[in-house]
Amino acid sequence: MNLSNHIPILIVAIPLLAAFLVPLIGRINKKATGILTTLALSVSLILTIVLAVRILTIGPQIYVFGATSPSLTLPSGLKFPIRIMFQIDAMAIFMGLITAVISFVGAIYSLTFM
């Protein structure tokens, strides 16, 4: 499986991982927290731009977590699957680009105050 297929979850997971690591690293070095935050948001922005190009050339993309088929059941015999879907179309990627750009610019601006 190609890593580019997992871009939608990486856009969400990288800032979440950074949000977990920033307080831990902040105990060691306060200046490193701003750098880590800006780095995570820049990676997220780059991945959002890559996904935007992909969406505009290929079309909407669907990313499925959990059960790949709605007819699958849980091992305990329950009749509903655990399934989460990301469906990214042009409007969703537009909103994602706006969010990524604003948060990246805000992180760069806040570096001077850290």
Secondary structure, 3 states (H helix, E strand, C coil): CCHHHHHHHHHHHHHHHHHHHHHHHHCCCHHHHHHHHHHHHHHHHHHHHHHHHHHHHHCCEEEEEECCCCCCCCCCCCCCCCEEEEEECHHHHHHHHHHHHHHHHHHHHHHHHC
